[in-house]
């Protein structure tokens, strides 16, 4: 019996030593400032702790934002409101910092794609598949970051930066198919949302969105 205990204790000690060795191995993390990405070396255990911390904070943040909502759609729209109110456009002249969505949410400002990144990450924690896409008008070169979320087996479109939700004529969230089938539905509802003479129908069109391909895996789920 004593011999068996010594074997078990030795095995546990060996496991601890091996685990400590693995956690001490170097890992990397990246941060972009003004579109220049720098890679830093950090111990694996630090990266693991950072990941667990973000995971907990995402869950905590989601529970606070969507507390009291009774449906996926309500939670999605509440997340949209929260992101719009709490992640403001990066002030002119400030450095553009590309970091984890949690850090963007904490500092309270970001670019259009960073706002969408925060939103889709929180939506993923709510169990709502979502992703964002860069759409570029080939004529003017103008860019729009559009976000898509799956609600009731239908992919709906949102503009997180401008706090725009696209709806059908009956008031329900419009699917991508609904929107590309009726350009007037898009522009009539959201007239003036884009600066200048921009029209959503320039981006929400068959040419831009069809065939509608969903990334696999979703970036938000990887976060």
Residue, then its C-alpha position, 0 to 999 in steps of 0.5 A: x500500500x505504501x509503495x502504491x502511494x509513493x508511485x501515485x505521489x511521484x506521478x502527481x509530482x511529475x505531472x505538476x513539473x511537466x505542467x509547470x514546464x509547459x505553462x512556462x513555455x513562451x507564447x505570443x500575443x499581438x497588438x496593432x496600433x495605427x495598422x502596425x501590428x507588433x508581436x510580443x512574447x509572453x509566458x503561456x500561463x500569462x496568455x492562459x490567465x488573460x484568456x480566462x479573465x476575458x472569458x469571465x468578463x464577457x459572460x459577466x458583461x453579457x449577463x448584465x446587458x441582457x438581464x431581463x430579456x426574454x428572447x434572442x431577438x430582444x437580447x440582440x437588439x439590447x446588445x446593439x443598443x449597448x454597443x452603440x451607447x458604450x463604444x463611441x467612434x475613435x476621436x480624430x487624432x487618437x491612435x487606432x488600437x486594435x486589441x481584444x474586443x473586451x479591451x475595446x469595450x472597456x476603453x469605450x471607443x473604436x473604429x466601425x469594425x471594432x464596434x462590430x467586433x465587440x457586438x458579434x463577440x457578445x452575441x456569440x456569448x449569447x448563443x447568437x451566430x453573427x459576423x461582420x463583413x467589409x463592403x466596398x463600393x467599387x465606384x466611390x471606394x466608400x466602405x461599409x461594415x455590415x453585421x449579420x446575425x442569425x435569428x430564427x434561422x434567418x440571417x438579418x443585417x445590422x449597421x452597428x456603427x450607425x445603430x441601424x436595424x433593417x426591418x421588413x414592411x411588417x416591422x419584423x427584422x428583415x432577412x438578407x434575402x428580403x433586403x436584396x430583393x427590394x432596394x427601396x425597402x432599404x433606402x426608404x427606411x434608412x434615408x439619411x443614415x449614411x453621410x452625404x448621398x450614400x445609399x444602403x442599396x449600394x452595399x445591400x444588393x445581389x452583387x455585394x451579398x449574394x451568394x451569401x456565404x457564412x464564414x466557418x468558423x465564425x470570428x466571434x466564436x474564435x474570440 
